Amino acid sequence: MDHGQLQHQLKLLMEERGVSGNRVAAAVGVSPAVISGWLKDSYSGDAARIDELVSVFLEKEKEKSAIGDKKLAFVQTSGAKRIFEALRMCHIEGELGVVYADAGCGKTRAVKEYSKRYKDALLIEADLGFSAKILFKELHQRLGFDGKGNIHDMFEDCCQKLNDTGRLLIIDEAEHLPYRALELLRRLFDKAGIGVALVGMPRLVFNLRGRRGEFAQLYSRVGIACSVSGLKETDVEKLVHTALPGSNGIWENFYKASKQNARHLSQLIYRSKRIAEINNCKISAQVITRAAEMLLI
């Protein structure tokens, strides 16, 4: 493509996909001002070099677009169904619940889908840096406050705002929360009368009990516990047929290679599609084997 065609294609990409000039600039390794000037033909530097960088960027975006989204479409697997049931009970009955499973079992995808469907559910994703104050600052802001002040004042604001609203607060990756944060969530549950669902790895249950059972007051509040296991054969069959319509019995190869792990299955399907596309062939048992060899499964 010549310079004018490159400009046209980049403008089209930015308009159709909402790609900002800042993102383009970061991707090609120049400043936003350079991209802006290049698009307006006011750039005084080496325009041929920018042409080359933009051409590489457009080619990559075209290839990414052809591949599609890495994430599989949400499918109500047996595990997702159990998670939905537990969350709904916490939500409707105002219970304190715990959902736990090993990594890659689809917990996060399920709770995100639940919060998308039920707009009165609040989802907060914790991480290793979450202290009690950070947690309540996040919740404070999600409830329309400014996230400022001491933890006591933010806690009281949250309690008053949530009191008798019938809402559900979901904390994903709750195993990262320190005990003080968990204890304040218990107090929020008691004072506001809303449902609270803690979602995480199996060690979350250990954290709630305490090393010597010293957190009995917290653990005794748990009214719903839901343990989720790996994908079943019927789950994999549904997921593969949704992602790869007309793939017939190839789902059995995906089932064996994924080791019943939802994250592994998603990666396998995506990687298999890429290998098949690059080699201009159909997804076969051999392609799935090659894809599995490229992943740490």
Helices and strands as residue ranges (DSSP letters): H 3-17, H 21-28, H 32-40, H 47-67, H 78-93, E 96-101, H 107-117, E 121-125, H 132-142, H 151-162, E 168-172, G 174-176, H 179-192, E 195-200, H 203-209, H 216-219, E 222-228, H 233-243, G 248-250, H 251-258, H 262-278, H 285-293
